[in-house]
Amino acid sequence: MGIFGKRETKASRVGQVMRVEALGRPVWTPRDYASLAQEGFTKNPIVFRSVRMIAEAAASAPWVLYDGDRELGAHPLLDMLSRPNPSQSGVFLMETLYGHLMVAGNAYLEAVAIDDTPRELFALRPDRMRVIAGADGWPHAFEYTAAGRSVRFAQEGRVPPILHLSLFHPLNDHYGFAPIEAAQTSLDIHNASGAWSKALLDNAARPSGALVYTGEGHLNDEQFERLKAELEDGYTGARNAGRPLLLEGGLDWKTMAMSPRDMDFIETKNQAAREIALAFGVPPMLLGIPGDNTYANFREANRAFWRQTVLPLVNRTAQSLSNWLGAAYGPRLRLSFDPDGIEALSTEREALWDRVAAADFLTRAEKRLAVGYGVERAERAVDIDEEAVVD
């Protein structure tokens, strides 16, 4: 209950703005986010699958919370990350956050607080957010705009209302650099290859050419229009694919375009796909792109994907969340992830256990600490070892 006897309610401050959104959407970032999302995520299968793989994998990493070196089994912060708001699960919220980060290079979380304690989290679209810099050049507020209406978030209070995650940008002080931008040329090549293939199929799978009249004089207007109509009606489109072209006297067909073989078309498209995957940090083998033999097998490629792309992203996100929300719960709180709960790393975990188990010079407590079971559990193991020695 509030101080005037009214019931307090929790809600995102941008909720009313989003509900009245009309056509048109502002783009506040220095890049054209709409074009990147449209040409990349919605039209290109390599970008779509890369973003989905990273977002889904990173969101599946289980959270672990520590108070100093002690692992906490239950805590309000873990509950909020599990159910951040009435409309979303924790996994869905993090998928959205990581997806925004991959497509835009920026991602934003809004914390709804009561009595300076965060109660709900919402992911906000990066194309609608604008950073407002202070006199010192650092962000002191954020402005979210949709349908011509704006909400300003002053970065004040024990927990500032907005968390801004960004990927490193060497030429911008406030906004991040999206992987799609680094792969822009390859993205255009890959999309153009698909469009060219579709156009070729629509034109009976034949490269463009010209009918050359080699007879005497010129075709009159009636002959020209009749020939043009016959070509359009009888020899274009998928239903006419492979139909032979009948030429009258004096007409000769001259090819005016390179064939797919001459263009090395398939390899060019595959190379563009590999470069897009490289920009996102996804091994091409995992995307089904042929011609990539960097990894010995699928399992090795998947392990490299987790180690080199997913886990660094999860780790930096966990640190950002700890720094942002930790003030509300205590400075000793540290959010991390549990690598033992990640199936893709099970072979590494088994190999580590085998090596540690074979180390006869380590005590049971030291072995448990070496495989990451925490100081408190290791101390209990020390007590058990000492009791065994006494007996």
C-alpha positions in Angstrom: 0.0 0.0 0.0 1.2 3.5 -0.8 1.5 6.4 1.6 -2.0 7.7 0.6 -3.7 4.3 1.0 -3.5 3.4 -2.8 -2.2 0.0 -3.9 1.3 0.2 -5.6 1.6 -1.6 -8.9 4.7 -2.6 -10.9 4.8 -1.9 -14.6 7.3 -0.9 -17.3 7.2 2.8 -17.9 7.3 2.3 -21.6 4.4 -0.1 -21.6 1.8 2.6 -22.5 4.1 4.0 -25.2 4.3 0.6 -26.9 0.6 -0.1 -26.8 -0.2 3.0 -28.9 2.5 2.5 -31.5 1.4 3.3 -35.0 3.2 2.9 -38.4 6.7 4.1 -38.6 9.5 3.7 -36.0 12.3 6.0 -35.2 16.0 4.9 -35.5 18.1 6.6 -32.9 21.4 4.8 -33.3 24.0 6.2 -35.7 23.5 3.1 -37.9 20.4 2.1 -39.8 19.2 -0.7 -37.5 16.0 -1.3 -39.5 18.0 -2.1 -42.7 20.4 -4.4 -40.8 17.5 -6.3 -39.3 15.6 -6.4 -42.5 18.4 -7.4 -44.9 20.2 -9.5 -42.4 18.0 -11.3 -39.8 14.8 -11.4 -41.8 16.1 -12.2 -45.2 19.5 -14.0 -44.8 19.4 -17.6 -43.4 23.1 -17.5 -42.3 22.5 -14.3 -40.2 19.2 -15.6 -38.9 20.7 -19.0 -37.8 23.8 -17.4 -36.3 21.8 -15.0 -34.2 19.4 -17.7 -33.1 22.3 -20.1 -32.2 24.1 -17.5 -30.1 21.0 -16.2 -28.4 19.6 -19.6 -27.5 22.9 -21.0 -26.4 23.8 -18.0 -24.2 20.3 -17.9 -22.7 20.4 -21.6 -21.7 23.5 -21.1 -19.5 22.3 -21.6 -15.9 22.8 -18.8 -13.5 24.8 -19.2 -10.2 24.8 -16.6 -7.5 27.6 -16.2 -4.9 27.9 -14.2 -1.7 31.6 -13.8 -1.6 32.8 -17.4 -2.2 29.6 -19.0 -0.8 27.1 -20.2 -3.4 23.5 -19.2 -2.7 20.8 -21.8 -3.4 18.0 -19.3 -3.3 17.8 -15.5 -3.6 15.4 -12.8 -4.8 17.8 -12.0 -7.6 17.7 -15.5 -8.9 13.9 -15.5 -8.6 13.7 -12.3 -10.7 16.1 -13.7 -13.3 13.9 -16.8 -13.5 10.7 -14.8 -13.8 11.6 -11.3 -14.8 8.1 -10.0 -15.6 4.6 -11.5 -15.9 4.9 -11.9 -19.7 8.3 -13.5 -20.1 10.4 -16.3 -18.7 14.0 -15.7 -17.8 15.2 -17.6 -20.8 13.0 -15.7 -23.3 14.2 -12.4 -21.8 17.8 -13.3 -22.2 17.3 -14.6 -25.7 15.8 -11.2 -26.6 18.6 -9.4 -25.0 21.3 -11.4 -26.8 19.4 -11.2 -30.1 19.4 -7.4 -29.8 23.1 -7.3 -29.0 23.9 -9.4 -32.1 21.7 -7.5 -34.6 22.2 -4.0 -33.3 25.5 -4.1 -31.2 23.4 -2.7 -28.4 20.9 -4.1 -25.8 19.0 -2.4 -23.1 17.3 -3.7 -19.9 14.8 -1.7 -17.8 14.6 -2.4 -14.1 11.2 -1.6 -12.5 11.9 -1.0 -8.8 9.8 -0.4 -5.6 11.6 1.2 -2.7 14.8 1.1 -4.6 14.6 -2.7 -5.0 14.3 -4.1 -8.5 11.1 -6.2 -9.0 10.9 -6.7 -12.7 13.1 -6.6 -15.8 12.1 -5.7 -19.4 14.2 -5.8 -22.6 13.8 -2.6 -24.7 14.3 -2.3 -28.4 17.7 -0.7 -29.3 16.4 1.3 -32.3 14.1 3.2 -30.1 16.7 4.2 -27.4 18.8 7.3 -27.5 21.8 7.9 -25.2 21.8 11.4 -23.6 25.3 12.4 -22.6 26.1 14.7 -19.7 28.6 17.6 -19.5 31.4 15.1 -18.8 30.6 13.1 -21.9 29.3 10.0 -20.1 25.6 8.9 -20.4 23.4 10.4 -17.6 20.0 9.5 -19.1 18.3 7.4 -21.8 15.3 8.4 -23.9 13.0 5.7 -25.3 10.7 6.8 -28.2 7.8 5.0 -30.0 4.8 6.4 -31.9 5.9 10.0 -31.3 6.0 9.6 -27.5 9.1 9.6 -25.4 10.0 8.4 -21.9 13.3 9.6 -20.3 15.2 7.5 -17.8 17.6 9.5 -15.6 20.4 7.2 -14.4 19.9 8.0 -10.8 19.1 6.0 -7.6 20.7 3.0 -6.0 20.0 1.0 -9.1 19.8 3.1 -12.3 16.7 2.2 -14.3 18.6 1.2 -17.5 21.4 -1.2 -18.2 23.1 -0.7 -21.6 25.1 -3.6 -23.0 27.2 -2.9 -26.1 29.8 -4.5 -28.3 33.1 -2.7 -28.7 33.0 0.1 -31.3 36.4 1.8 -32.0 34.7 5.0 -33.5 31.7 5.6 -31.2 31.7 6.6 -27.6 28.2 5.4 -26.7 26.9 2.8 -29.2 28.2 -0.6 -30.0 29.2 -2.2 -33.3 27.0 -5.0 -34.7 28.6 -8.2 -36.2 26.4 -7.7 -39.2 28.1 -4.4 -40.0 31.5 -6.1 -40.2 30.0 -8.7 -42.6 28.0 -6.1 -44.7 29.8 -6.8 -48.0 29.5 -10.6 -47.6 25.8 -10.1 -46.6 25.1 -8.2 -49.8 26.9 -10.8 -51.9 25.0 -13.7 -50.3 21.6 -11.9 -50.6 22.4 -10.9 -54.2 23.3 -14.5 -55.0 19.9 -15.7 -53.8 18.1 -13.0 -55.7 20.0 -13.9 -58.9 19.1 -17.5 -58.5 15.5 -16.7 -58.1 15.5 -14.4 -61.2 17.3 -17.1 -63.2 14.6 -19.6 -62.3 11.8 -17.2 -63.1 13.4 -16.7 -66.6 13.4 -20.4 -67.4 16.8 -21.0 -65.8 18.6 -19.4 -68.8 21.2 -16.6 -68.6 20.2 -13.4 -70.4 20.9 -13.0 -74.0 19.7 -11.4 -77.2 18.0 -12.4 -80.4 20.0 -11.0 -83.3 18.3 -10.5 -86.7 20.9 -11.4 -89.4 18.6 -11.1 -92.4 18.3 -8.3 -94.8 16.8 -5.0 -93.7 15.1 -4.6 -90.3 12.1 -6.1 -88.5 9.0 -3.9 -88.8 7.1 -2.8 -85.8 4.5 -5.6 -86.2 7.1 -8.3 -86.5 9.0 -6.9 -83.5 6.0 -6.8 -81.2 4.9 -10.3 -82.3 8.3 -11.8 -81.5 8.5 -10.0 -78.1 5.0 -11.3 -77.1 5.9 -14.9 -78.2 9.1 -14.8 -76.0 7.3 -13.5 -73.0 4.3 -15.8 -73.3 6.0 -19.0 -74.3 9.5 -19.1 -73.0 9.7 -17.3 -69.6 8.6 -18.6 -66.2 9.1 -21.8 -64.3 6.4 -23.7 -66.3 8.3 -23.1 -69.5 11.7 -24.2 -68.2 13.6 -26.2 -70.8 11.2 -25.4 -73.7 13.2 -25.2 -76.9 13.4 -21.8 -78.6 12.1 -21.9 -82.2 13.8 -19.3 -84.4 12.7 -18.2 -87.8 15.0 -17.4 -90.7 17.4 -14.6 -90.0 17.3 -14.9 -86.2 20.2 -16.0 -84.0 20.5 -16.3 -80.2 23.6 -14.6 -78.6 24.3 -15.2 -74.9 25.1 -11.9 -73.1 25.8 -13.1 -69.5 28.2 -15.3 -67.7 27.0 -18.8 -66.8 27.0 -19.9 -63.2 30.0 -22.1 -63.9 31.9 -19.1 -65.3 31.1 -17.1 -62.3 32.1 -19.8 -59.8 28.7 -19.0 -58.4 28.3 -21.6 -55.7 31.8 -21.1 -54.2 31.3 -17.4 -54.1 28.1 -17.8 -52.2 29.6 -20.3 -49.8 32.6 -18.0 -49.2 30.2 -15.1 -48.4 28.4 -17.4 -46.0 31.6 -18.4 -44.3 32.6 -14.7 -43.8 29.2 -14.0 -42.2 29.6 -16.9 -39.8 33.1 -15.7 -39.0 31.9 -12.3 -38.1 29.4 -13.8 -35.6 31.9 -16.3 -34.2 29.9 -19.4 -35.4 31.9 -22.3 -36.9 30.7 -22.7 -40.5 30.4 -26.5 -39.9 27.6 -25.9 -37.4 25.6 -24.0 -40.1 26.0 -26.7 -42.8 28.2 -24.6 -45.0 30.3 -27.0 -47.2 34.0 -26.8 -47.7 35.0 -26.0 -44.1 37.4 -28.5 -42.6 38.7 -26.4 -39.8 37.4 -28.7 -37.1 37.8 -32.5 -37.0 34.2 -33.2 -36.1 30.9 -31.6 -35.2 31.5 -32.0 -31.4 34.8 -30.1 -31.6 33.2 -27.3 -33.6 30.4 -27.1 -31.1 32.8 -26.9 -28.2 34.8 -24.1 -29.9 31.6 -22.3 -30.4 30.7 -22.4 -26.7 34.3 -21.6 -25.5 35.1 -18.8 -28.0 31.7 -17.1 -28.6 29.0 -18.1 -26.1 30.7 -18.2 -22.7 32.6 -14.9 -23.1 29.3 -13.3 -23.9 27.5 -14.9 -20.9 30.4 -14.0 -18.6 30.4 -10.3 -19.5 26.6 -10.1 -19.2 26.8 -11.7 -15.8 29.4 -9.2 -14.6 27.3 -6.3 -16.0 24.2 -7.6 -14.2 26.1 -8.0 -11.0 27.5 -4.5 -11.1 24.0 -3.1 -12.0 21.8 -5.0 -9.6 24.3 -5.8 -6.9 23.8 -2.4 -5.1 20.3 -3.4 -4.2 21.3 -6.7 -2.6 24.8 -6.2 -1.3 28.3 -5.5 -2.7 29.5 -9.1 -2.1 27.0 -10.7 -4.5 28.5 -12.0 -7.7 26.4 -13.5 -10.6 28.0 -16.2 -12.7 27.1 -19.3 -14.6 27.4 -23.0 -14.0 29.6 -24.7 -16.6 28.6 -28.1 -15.2 25.1 -27.5 -16.4 26.2 -27.0 -20.1 25.9 -30.3 -22.0 28.2 -29.2 -24.8 31.1 -29.0 -22.3 30.4 -32.4 -20.7 33.5 -34.0 -22.4 35.8 -31.3 -21.0 34.3 -31.8 -17.6 34.7 -35.5 -17.7 38.4 -35.1 -18.8 39.0 -32.7 -15.9 37.5 -35.1 -13.4 39.6 -37.9 -14.6 42.8 -35.9 -14.4 42.0 -34.6 -10.9 40.9 -38.0 -9.6 44.3 -39.5 -10.8 46.2 -36.8 -8.8 47.2 -38.8 -5.7 49.1 -35.8 -4.2 45.8 -33.8 -3.7 43.5 -34.3 -0.8 39.8 -34.8 -1.3 39.0 -31.2 -0.4 41.7 -29.9 -2.9 40.2 -32.1 -5.6 36.7 -30.7 -5.0 38.1 -27.2 -5.1 40.0 -27.9 -8.3 36.9 -28.9 -10.1 35.0 -25.9 -9.0 32.8 -27.1 -6.1 33.5 -24.0 -4.0 35.3 -23.2 -0.8 32.5 -24.1 1.6 32.0 -27.6 0.1 35.8 -28.1 0.1 36.0 -27.1 3.8 33.3 -29.7 4.6 35.4 -32.3 2.7 38.5 -31.3 4.8 36.5 -32.1 7.9 35.6 -35.4 6.5 39.2 -36.2 5.6 40.4 -35.2 9.1 37.8 -37.4 10.7 38.9 -40.3 8.5 42.5 -39.8 9.6 41.6 -39.8 13.3 39.6 -43.0 12.9 
